[in-house]
Amino acid sequence: MSGFRLPQGGDGIDRSQPLTFRYNGRTLQGFAGDTLASALLANGVSIVGRGFKYHRPRGVIGTGFAETNALVQLGEGAALTPNVPATLVQLREGLVASSPTGWPSTRFDLGRLNDRLAALLSAGFYYKTFIWPNWHWFEPFIRRAAGFGTAPALPDPDRYEARERHVDVLVIGGGPAGLAAGEAAHAAGAKVLLVEADTRLSGPLPPGVEALTRTTALGYYDANFVTAVEEIDTGSLRQRLWKLRTAQVVIATGAFERPMLFANNDLPGVMLAGAVQTYIARYGVAPGKAALFATAEDAAYAAAFAAQEAGLAVRAIVDLRPAPPLAEQARARGIPVHAGSHVRAARGWSRVRGAVIDGPDGTQRIGCDLIVVSGGWSPAIQLFSQSGGRTRHDPALGGFVPDKAAQPTHVCGLAAGLRDHDEAVASGRAAGLAAARGDAPAAPLPLAGPPAPPLPPGDNPKRVFVDLQTDVTLADLEQATRENYRSVEHVKRYTVWGMGVDQGRLSSTNGVAALAQLRGDDPAALGTTKYRPPFAPVAIAALAADRPNGALFRPWQHLPTHDWHVDRGAVFEDFGHLRPSHYPLAGESMEAAARREALAVRGNVGVMDSSSFGKIELKGPEAGRFLDLISLGRPSTIPVGRARYNLLCDELGVLLDDGVIARLADDHFLLNASSGHAARVRGWIEDWHQCQWPLDLVTRDVTEEWAVLTIAGPKARDVVRAAGCALPPASADFPHLSVAETTLDGHRLRIQRVSFTGELSYEIAIAAPQAGMLAGRLWVAGQAFGMVPFGLEALDILRIEKGFIHVGTDTDGATIPADIGWGKPGQREGDYLGKRSLLHPSATKAGRRQLVGLEPLERQEPLPVGAHVVGGSPHPSQGFVTSSCFSPTLDRAIALGLLADGRQRHGEMVDIWSEGRAFRARVVAPRFLDPEGARLHV
């Protein structure tokens, strides 16, 4: 094919505005109004890509969405966009595009050697040809050879936005039927919005109708909710996502012209008749010099006449029908018409050089550089199918048309299979009026006319391409039929027919017809493949355009004393809140800082911000009873002024969270939840209260109202007193697990003596706005006792040494209280959440994974978290490491883990494996330091 710009014509371009662009490194020129495809054709570029599997040359075949071959990569670097049909790219100054296929170039591709190896690459070849010796040997090479483009690795520099609209009637499609529908709906008093993917409508916009051009309807969902994307390409704004809610929808999306099946129908120079007519009339581009038209219906004749008037030599019209109605008009123009004939094969290596036709007069060869095909029309039923509508096969059309709507959806024009212009416009008016009135969609009538002609026989089924984008041939469909693939969905997945970027727009109907012909079935019995949104590719960022991102998506949650930690050199990590991980000294690593801080707490005193712990107050006469129902313990028996460690389980008896419940008054409790589970526990409590046990109490989340500073270590009491916080003089008067309220400089304090470190600890709560004052007082008081701040890394060491679990880290989705040493399953009297599950035999069966301690034989090397304890043959996993650290207090590596029947295996040596490395460890009780708890009670 040798395309060129016509000296005149092209009502869609402005020849006074030349534009320069680059394609595959070449600098080329087009005009304002061109698409990239029309500009490439005008510059004589015939090969625009390579086949997916065989790497045969590909050229432009269609326009708009009816394009399977001309996929390009736009832009460079961070602005790279893969797999964009060149027919949808509006030419602009400085545009950079390239073909994603072909090595070392698109024109000369060594990958075409695959064409000689076609016998090894038939349908399902990856299950057969490369099954021996091992698929994984071949997989990297096949994946590199396949595909249509390169995904950008850099952040997207463009902006996207989203908007919502509510209208009475949404018209999808700006052709004659769509414009008629919009005009009729508006005239009936409806608020109408029309969306059209093209840059212009087919005619004047009716007054009062709002239109969005360059806007593609992507998906049609329940309740008449339609999404669409608008191409912007101005400044940094690239796309705008529209969320459209409407009472009625009119689908006027037109139809896709079908290619014809013959050998080598994939060569550059084989184009759709409607596309050739569009390139000539709209862009002033001749896709070739000598054209042969192959058709099964009348549309190709108009294209042939337009080509002849533009100066192209029309060699012949080859019509499958024995008596074409327009044959005499063509002959009167000097165009030979071969009735009852078909193209058997295209000739050429890198482009069309001629055609072989079969007919009543035998086989003929005709020289040409352009084969223009029109095999009929396939209504664009994708959106209708997405809406839940049913389709049916129409023999007169040879394709599938909308049948029964599932929503208030009216279909008109070519989308309903109406090829006559006047009929299409009339159907548009009727659809618009019915939509404005709110009438139910009318039942479509069978189309008039004789059945569409059958598919012609191909010269070589291995070179008859049904799906040009995925290189699926007629031979592949024959193979799938022989191998008894019956469902079109199974054939689709086995052969990858219809699984390309175009989703089978040009191949679906031909594929169904070919399968039906191979089986001797009716196409109606086969049906179509499932059409899923989006209808066309869309940037992921556009879909998320109306969603907050960055700090707006999840704002940083700061502790009330955030600035105080910053002043002390804290390194923060995101744990829901930004919390200090460690406080390194100059040149100190995280590990070294954490060990130093842990030793300071064990030997002296440290301060930590615990404000992110969940704080939920329950108050009312039945608060205690409610807590009994949702807890494993009996919170109702806690004395006022005391606290108790507690577990929460779900209905299956699986651990949900742990924490301390304090009783502030007879009818007033404070439940502390772990930081990571605070929000979940809050909603969970509210759910059980409102939906299951509506007892007489109120709940209130006060997590953000109170700041909490934890003072831990042997000298913690001295620091708290020195800061002016009133404490009883004797430890016995305020023992471990006590709670009291006092004041500091007139500010209310709530002090709990609880510990997650294994040391004497006080959690001092104050109103969040006064947190800075409290931190300053405690810090000044603590300097005399050598107090240091400590972060979560040090806390992890301290709690592992003590054997304190972290729910979600040292437990999994099957861990029940007994697995961590909390008595026998279900032993507590009375009803509570999860009890019935805990009484099930599975709760006491052998092999349950139980919490254990692990001491590596290599004392200085901590075990990897997640490493598996293995044993037996063939070395099944018996458990895994859940928490691990080096203990500076014990001067050795220690770990916690879940191990099958772990409590019965204390003292046993086990093998541990992780990423190719083996370790040995001794199973011990999950308490490495102060198992009696003496340090807690000083």
Secondary structure by P-SEA (a helix, b strand, c coil): cbbbbcccccccccccbbbbbccccbbbbbcccccaaaaaaaaccccccccccccccccccccccccccccccccccccccccccccccccccbbbbbbccccccccccccccccccccccccccccccccccccccaaaaaaaacccccccccccccccbbbbbbbcbbbccccaaaaaaaaaaaaaccbbbbbbccccccccccccbbbbccccccccccccbbbbbbbbccccccbbbbbccccbbbbcbbbbbbbbbcccccccccccaaaaaaaacccccccccbbbbbbcccaaaaaaaaaaaacccccbbbbccccccaaaaaaaacccccccccccccccccccccccccccccbbbbbccbbbbbccccccaaaaaaabbbbbbbccccccccccccccccccccccccccaaaaaaaaaaaaaaaaaccccccccccccccccccccccccccccccccccccaaaaaaaaaaccccaaaaaaacccccccccccccaaaaaaaaaaaacccccccccccccccccccccccccccccccccccccccccaaaaaaaabbbbbccccccccccccccccaaaaaaaaaaaaacccccccccccbbbbbbccaaaaaaaaacccccccccccbbbbbbbbcccccccbbbbbbbccccbbbbbbcccaaaaaaaaaaaaaacccccccccccccccbbbbbbbccaaaaaaaaacccccccccccccccccccccccbbbbbbbccccccccccccccccaaaaaaaaaaaaacccbbbbbcaaaaaaaaaaaccccccccccccccccccccccccccccccccccccccccccccccbbbbbbbbccccccccccccccccccccccbbbcbbbbbcccccccbbbbbccccccccbbbbbbcccbbbbbbbccccccccccccccc
